[in-house]
Amino acid sequence: MNTTESSTGELNDSHQGQAHGAEANSKDAQDKWIASDYEVFTLRDKVSLLEKQLKDSKIQLLNVKSTSIEYQNLYNVVCSEVRNTKTHIVGLKETVFNVKSRANIAEANCKLFTETNSKLNEEFNLLKGDGQCLWKWICLRNS
């Protein structure tokens, strides 16, 4: 073999080695690209799922806020009703106290009137008896 042929053979071998190396590098790069493409696809799915969950969470938060506001308003109404009811109860207790006081006064007056009536009846009966005696005496005198 001659030097030119030998150099060409070496060059060919070198080029073939480089070609095999480039082919191997290309295959590695393609495998990495496929793996990263799959990873990008998977990440897009995850991002899409997370965006949907975020949207659902925002809707739930709005619903909870709305419900919370409704419950707060309801709580305020109930508290107001409780205050009004307490005030009404206090008023009713005062009325009951006043009625009891008037009933006690009326009962005392009733006892007083009963005693006075009883005394007046006794005096009336005495006067009636005295009047009958006086009438009999007048009748006897005129006869």
C-alpha positions as CSV (number, residue, x, y, z in Angstrom):
1,M,0.0,0.0,0.0
2,N,1.2,3.3,-0.6
3,T,1.3,6.2,1.6
4,T,-1.5,8.0,-0.1
5,E,-3.7,4.9,0.1
6,S,-2.7,4.4,3.7
7,S,-3.5,8.1,4.5
8,T,-6.7,7.8,2.6
9,G,-7.6,4.6,4.5
10,E,-6.7,6.3,7.8
11,L,-8.7,9.3,6.8
12,N,-11.6,7.1,5.8
13,D,-11.4,5.3,9.1
14,S,-11.2,8.6,10.9
15,H,-14.2,10.0,9.0
16,Q,-16.1,6.8,9.6
17,G,-15.2,7.1,13.3
18,Q,-16.3,10.6,13.3
19,A,-19.5,9.7,11.4
20,H,-20.2,6.9,13.9
21,G,-19.5,9.4,16.7
22,A,-21.7,12.0,15.1
23,E,-24.4,9.4,14.5
24,A,-24.1,8.3,18.2
25,N,-24.2,11.9,19.3
26,S,-27.2,12.5,17.0
27,K,-29.0,9.4,18.5
28,D,-28.3,10.6,22.0
29,A,-29.5,14.1,21.2
30,Q,-32.6,12.6,19.6
31,D,-33.3,10.4,22.6
32,K,-32.8,13.4,24.9
33,W,-35.1,15.5,22.7
34,I,-37.8,12.7,22.8
35,A,-37.4,12.5,26.6
36,S,-37.5,16.3,27.0
37,D,-40.5,16.5,24.6
38,Y,-42.3,13.8,26.7
39,E,-41.4,15.8,29.9
40,V,-42.7,19.0,28.3
41,F,-46.0,17.2,27.4
42,T,-46.3,15.8,30.9
43,L,-45.5,19.2,32.4
44,R,-48.1,20.9,30.1
45,D,-50.7,18.4,31.4
46,K,-49.7,19.1,35.0
47,V,-49.9,22.9,34.4
48,S,-53.3,22.5,32.7
49,L,-54.5,20.3,35.7
50,L,-53.2,22.8,38.2
51,E,-54.8,25.8,36.3
52,K,-58.1,23.9,36.4
53,Q,-57.7,23.2,40.1
54,L,-56.8,26.9,40.7
55,K,-59.9,28.0,38.8
56,D,-62.1,25.6,40.8
57,S,-60.4,26.8,44.0
58,K,-61.2,30.4,43.1
59,I,-64.8,29.5,42.4
60,Q,-65.0,27.7,45.8
61,L,-63.4,30.7,47.5
62,L,-66.0,33.0,46.0
63,N,-68.8,30.7,47.0
64,V,-67.4,30.4,50.6
65,K,-67.0,34.2,50.7
66,S,-70.6,34.6,49.5
67,T,-71.9,32.1,52.0
68,S,-69.8,33.7,54.7
69,I,-71.3,37.1,54.0
70,E,-74.8,35.6,54.0
71,Y,-74.2,33.9,57.3
72,Q,-72.7,37.1,58.7
73,N,-75.8,39.0,57.6
74,L,-78.0,36.3,59.1
75,Y,-76.0,36.3,62.3
76,N,-76.4,40.1,62.5
77,V,-80.2,39.8,62.0
78,V,-80.4,37.1,64.7
79,C,-78.3,39.2,67.1
80,S,-80.6,42.1,66.5
81,E,-83.7,39.9,67.1
82,V,-82.1,38.6,70.3
83,R,-81.5,42.2,71.5
84,N,-85.0,43.2,70.6
85,T,-86.4,40.1,72.4
86,K,-84.3,40.8,75.5
87,T,-85.6,44.4,75.5
88,H,-89.2,43.1,75.1
89,I,-88.7,40.7,77.9
90,V,-87.4,43.4,80.2
91,G,-90.4,45.5,79.3
92,L,-92.7,42.6,80.0
93,K,-91.0,42.0,83.4
94,E,-91.6,45.6,84.3
95,T,-95.2,45.3,83.3
96,V,-95.6,42.2,85.3
97,F,-94.0,43.9,88.3
98,N,-96.4,46.9,87.9
99,V,-99.4,44.6,87.6
100,K,-98.4,42.7,90.7
101,S,-97.9,46.0,92.6
102,R,-101.4,47.1,91.5
103,A,-102.8,43.7,92.4
104,N,-101.2,43.9,95.9
105,I,-102.6,47.5,96.3
106,A,-106.0,46.3,95.0
107,E,-105.9,43.3,97.4
108,A,-105.1,45.6,100.4
109,N,-107.9,48.0,99.4
110,C,-110.2,45.1,99.0
111,K,-109.4,43.9,102.6
112,L,-109.8,47.5,103.9
113,F,-113.2,47.8,102.0
114,T,-114.3,44.4,103.4
115,E,-113.4,45.5,106.9
116,T,-115.0,48.9,106.5
117,N,-118.1,47.3,104.9
118,S,-118.3,44.8,107.8
119,K,-118.1,47.6,110.4
120,L,-120.7,49.7,108.4
121,N,-123.0,46.6,108.3
122,E,-122.6,46.2,112.1
123,E,-123.4,49.9,112.6
124,F,-126.3,49.7,110.1
125,N,-127.7,46.7,111.9
126,L,-127.4,48.5,115.2
127,L,-129.0,51.6,113.8
128,K,-131.7,49.5,112.1
129,G,-132.4,47.8,115.4
130,D,-132.4,51.2,117.1
131,G,-134.7,52.5,114.4
132,Q,-137.1,49.6,114.8
133,C,-137.2,50.2,118.5
134,L,-137.8,53.9,118.0
135,W,-140.5,53.1,115.5
136,K,-142.2,50.8,118.0
137,W,-141.8,53.4,120.7
138,I,-143.4,56.1,118.4
139,C,-146.2,53.7,117.5
140,L,-146.8,52.8,121.1
141,R,-146.9,56.5,122.0
142,N,-149.3,57.4,119.3
143,S,-151.7,54.7,120.2
